[in-house]
Amino acid sequence: MGSNPTASLKIVKNKKYYSWVLYDWANSAYATIVLAGFFPIIYAEYFAASVDSSERTLYLGISNSVASLLLIISAPFFGLLADRFNKKKLFLSIFAIISIASTFFLSFVSSNSYILASIFFSISLLGFMMSNVFYDAMLLDFESDKFNKISSYGYAFGYLGGGIAFILALIFLYYAGQSNIELIASKKIVFIFTSIWWAFFMIPLILYWEDNTRPNSETLSISESFKELFSNKKIFYFLLAYWVYIDGVDTIIRMAVNYGLTLGFSSSDLLLALLVTQFVSFPGTLLILKISNLFTIEKAIIFCLSVYLGITYFAYNLHTTEQFYTIAVLIGFAQGGIQALSRSYFAVLVPNNRSSEYFGIYNMLGKFAALLGPIVVGLVTFYTYDSRIGIASIAIFFIVGMFLFNISHRINTKN
């Protein structure tokens, strides 16, 4: 009997879909264990133990912002190259390996070497963010009517995978944390674990993904690409809104643990709250997807931004561990939805053969905002000596972002 071409094509598509989702599962270990969880704690208790909390917050903000600045400079250029040569998977792999390697090297940085730790962290963060430029662009290789669903499932399973990896790290440290081995006692072993997790679960994407869009034969320069993109009002006004509101989202993710430390919460309470956020994000992202299906994607995005505005208010008035857990639940409920729907909303607007280039600009603008967010929180905290005012300053990004998104929606509706 001959093989069924339709069945074979379905198997290929399924492998491509599952390998794409699994990559989010893979690199979310970095986002959870390193970026949001252990690095701020290890930085405070080990790498930068000799400096005070206000100064440490400033250094942490600078480390985040330097990586964002480098992405701003390089993302459109590498996106243009990836589209021109049809090599999204290749560029994703290169930057993923850079991040994996620099994360691994963090485990060998010694106590109070906060400058070296900051450098390796910035490199790892740059690699993580750059790999996501091409990962996001891969969404356009699927059917456009499935963008919302596929994007949301990617984020949902990413948060689930990150949560499971985080639990495994916590369990290991719970039983082995009192070891005399400095690598374990200092918790730096989590950097090795994260590197192995990411490398292992990205293997299916390497094996099964094939870029199926044709290389872009147009020879536009980066400046010409920007002119073309920003002359399109639909794309321009959405990116302006996204540029502002994603700042608040990224800053809360990056600075929440450090904020809790400055208020005097224990590292174990903060890690547990982060774990709550991870596992709430799995059903939360799918619930936000349901809301977008029942109403519209625009209303679902506005709803998520309203939740984040409430989070900044509760964070300013935070006093108890229970309140911190409540905030963790709210963040988990909204963060996957706003990220997934923003990605799929933008994917509908961009040309298929310009996906990496446009998503390079998309991520560039998002991280340009993230360049400002941690610095704003750090400087406000540093000059007011009040981390509550620092965290409250994030609210302005959600207010302005919501206003701009409403404008972009009206423009899209008219067109």
N, C-alpha and C positions, 0 to 999 in steps of 0.2 A: 504493500500500500504506500502511496506517496504521502509526503508530509502536507499538512494543512497550512498554507501560507498565512492565512488569517490568524490561526492559533500561534504560529511562530512569531508573527509581528506583535501579537499581544504579549507574549513572553518577553520579547525584547523591550517593549514599552514598560512592562511591569518592572523588569530589572533596572531600567533607567530611572523610573520613578522611585523605587525603593532605595536605590543607591544614593539618589539625590537627598531624600529624606534622612537617610542614615548618616550623611555627612553632617547634617545639623546636629544629630545625636552625638557625633564624634567631637566636633569643635566646641560644643556647648559645655564640655567638661572644662575647657579653658575659661569660658565666660563665667562659669559658676565657681570653680575651685580657685582659680588664679585671680581673675579680674574683680569679681564681686566678693569673694569669700576670704581666702587665706592670705593673698598678697598684702592687703591693707593691715592684717593682723601681724603677719611675720615682719612686715616693714616697721610697724610700730614697736613690736616687742624684741626684734632681733636686728634687722638691717639698720634702723634709725633709732635705736633705743637711747642714744646719747643726746637727742634733741627734744625740745618741748613740743607739746601737742599742736600748738598753733603753727610753729615752724614746719613740723612734719606734714600738716595738712597742706601747706603751701608747696612743699617739695612733691607731695603726691599729686597735687593738681598740675604742677609743671610737667611731671613725668607723663601724665595722661595727655596733656596738651601738646607736648613735643611730638608724640606719635601721631596725633591728629593733624598737626601742621605738615608733617612729612607726607601723610596721605593726601592732604589737600593739594600739595605740589605735584604728586606723582600719579594719583588715581586716573585723571583724564588721559594722561599720556599712555599708561599701560592699557587702559580700556580701549583706546584707539588702536593700539598694536594688536590686542586680542581679537578685535573685530576684523581688522584688515587681513590677518593671517588665520582667522577662525581657530583660535587656540585658547579658548576659555579654560578648558581643563588643565592645560599646561601651565598657564599663569596662576591658576588656583593652587596647583600642586607646589609650584616654586615658593609662593608666599606662605603656604601652610607649613612647608618644611622649615623655612626661616623661623617661623613662630615656634614650631615644635622644638627646634634646636636651641633657641635662646631661652625658652622656658626650661628646658633640661639643664642648661648651664646655670640658671638661677639657684639650683640646688647646691652649687659649689661656691657661692659667694659667702664670704665670712662675716662675722658679727660686726656691726657698726660701719660696714662698707656701703653706706646708703647711696653714694654716687654710682658705684659699679652696679648695684642692684637696680637703681633707677634706669641706667643705660640698657641693661638686659631686658628689663620690664618694658621699656619704650619700644625696643626692637621687636619683642614678642607681640606687643599690642599692635604695632604697625603691620606685622605679618598676618595677624588674625584679621584685622580690618580689611587689608588689601585682598586677602583670599575671599572674603565675603563679597567684594565687588563682583567677582566672576561667578561666585555661587549664586548671587541674586540674579545676575544676567542670564544664567542657565534656565531660569523660570520661563523665559520666552521660547524655549524649545518645546514646551508643552502647549496644549490647546488653550486658546485665550479664554474660552468659557469656563475653564477649570482653574484659572489663576488664583481666585480667592481660596478655593478649597485646598489646592496643592500648597500654596504659600502658608496657609494656616496650619496644615498638618505638618509642614516642615518645622515651623516654630513650636508647635505643640509637642512633637516627639523630641525636639531639641531640648526643651525644658525638662521633659521626662528623663531623657538620657543624662542631662547635666545633673539632675537631682539624684539619680541612681549612682552616678560616679561620685557625687558629693557624699552620699551615705557610706559608700565603701571606704572613702578616705577617712571619714569620721570614725567608723568602726575600727579601722586599723589603728588610728591614733589613740582611740579610747583604750585599746588593749596593749598597745606598744609605746604609748607616748612617754612613759617614764623611763624609757631606755637610756642607757649611758651613751649610746651612739648619737653624736651631735646631729647628724642628718635627720634622725627621727625625733629627738628631743626638741629640736628647733622647728619641727613641722615641715622642713624644707623638702622632705621626701615626697610631699604632695606634688611638687613640680615634676618629678620623675614619673609619677603615676599618671599625671595629666598628659604628658608627652606620649607615653605608651598608649593610653586610651585613644587619643586623637589619631595617632598613626595607624593603629589597628583598624578602627572603624571607618577610616577613609579609604581602605583598600577596595571595597566594592565599587566606589565611584571611579577609582583609577581603572578598574577592570572592565566595567560595564558601560561607562558613559562615553558617548561619541557625539561630538558637536555636529548637529545636523543642519545648521544654517550655512548658507554659502558665504564665503569670505566677502567682505565689503570692498568692491572694486573702486569706490569713490576715494579720491585722494585729498580729502579735506584736512586742513590743519586744525590744531586744537582751537585756535582763535576763531576760525570759521565755524567750527562745530558749536562753540558757545554762542556765536551770533545767530546761527540757525535755531538752536534750542530756545534761546530767550526771545526770539521773534515769534515763537509759538506761544500765545497767551495761555492756552490750556496748561501747557507744561510749566511755563514760567511762574504763574501764580501758585500752582500747587507746590512747586519746589521752594518758593519763598515761604509758604506756610510750613512745609515740612522742615525747612532749614531752622525755623524758630522752635517749633514744638518738640522736635526730636532732641533738641538740646536738653530740655528738661528731663526727658525720659532717660537719656544716656547719663546725665549727671546724677540723677537719683540712683541709678544702678551702680555707678562707680563710687559714689561718695557716701552711700547709706551706712555701710559698716563703720567707716571712719567717724561718721557723725555719731553713731551709737557709742563708740569708744570715748569720744570727747564728753558725752553725757554721763559716762561712768558705768555703762552696761558691761557685763562680762563678755569675753570673747565667745564663750560657750552659748550664751543667750543669743548673741548676734548670729552665730552660725546656725543655730536652730531656727531662727527667724528666716534666714536665707533659705534654709531647707523647705520651710513652709511655703515661701514664695515660689520655689521651683515646682513643687507638686501642685500648687493651686494653679500655676500657669498652664499646666496641661489641659484640665477641663475648662479653665478660664478662656483660653484661646479658642477652643472649639465652641464655647458658649457665645463669644463675641462673633464668631463666624455665623452662628445661628441668628443672632440679632441682625447681622448684615443681610442675611437671606430673607428674614421676615420683613425688614424695613428697607433700608438702602445702605450701601457701604459708607456713604457720606454721614448718615446719622449714627452709624456705629463708631466711626472715627471721632465725631463730636462727643459721643457718650464717653469714650475712653479718655478724651482730654478733660472732660468734666470730672471724671474719677481722679485723675492726676492732680487737678486743681484742689480737690478735697484732700488729697494725700499731703500736699504741702502745708495746708492749714493744720491738719492733725499732727504733722511732724513738728511744727512750730510749738504746739501745745503738748508735746510728748513729755511724760513724766514717769510712767510705769512700764515694766516689761510687757504686761498684758497689752498696753496701748501700742507698743512696738510690734507685737505679733499681729495686731489688727491692721496696722499699716502694711505689714508684710503680706497679709492676705489681699489687701486692696491692690498692692503693686502686682502681685501674682495674677490677679484677676484681669488687669488691664494691659500689662506690658506686652504679652504675646500678641494680643489682638491689634493693638495700635501699630506694632511692627509689621505683622503679617499683612494687614489690610493696606497700610501705606505702600508696601512693596508691590502688591497686586494692583492697587489703584494706579501706580506709576507705570507698571508693566503694560497696562492697556494703552497708555498714551504714547509709548515709544515705538519707533520702527524696529522690526524684528532683526534686521541685519546691522543695527547700530546698538544692540543691547548692552554690550560691555562698555562701550563708550558712554552711553547715556547713564548707565548705572554707575560708572566711574564718577560722573558729575553728580549723580544722586548721592552717592556715598561721600563724595568730596564736600558737598554742601552740608550733609548731616554731620560730618566730623568737623567742619568749620565751626558749626554751632558748638560741638563738643569741645572745641578748642577754647571757647569762651566760658562754657558752663562751669567746669571744675575750677578755673581761674577766678571766676566771679565768686563762687562759694568760698574758695580759699582766701581771697583778698578781703571779702566782707567779714569773714570770721576773724582774720588776722587783725584788721583795723578796729573792729568793734569788740573784740574779745568775747564774742557771743556766737556760738555755732548755731543757735536757734535762728538768729537773724540771717546767718549765712544760708541755711537751708530754705528759709522762707523766700529768699531772693529768687528761687527757681520759679515761683508762681508767675512771674511776669512773662516767662517764655510760653506758658500754657495759655495765658490770657491773650497775648498778641497772636500766638499760633492759631488759636480758635477763630479769632477775628479774620485773619488772612485766609484761613481755609474756607470760611463762609463766602468770602469774596471770590475765591477760585471756583467754588461750587456754582455760584451764580453765573460766572463767565462760561463754565462748561455747559450749564443748562441752556443758556442763550444760544450757544453754538451747536 
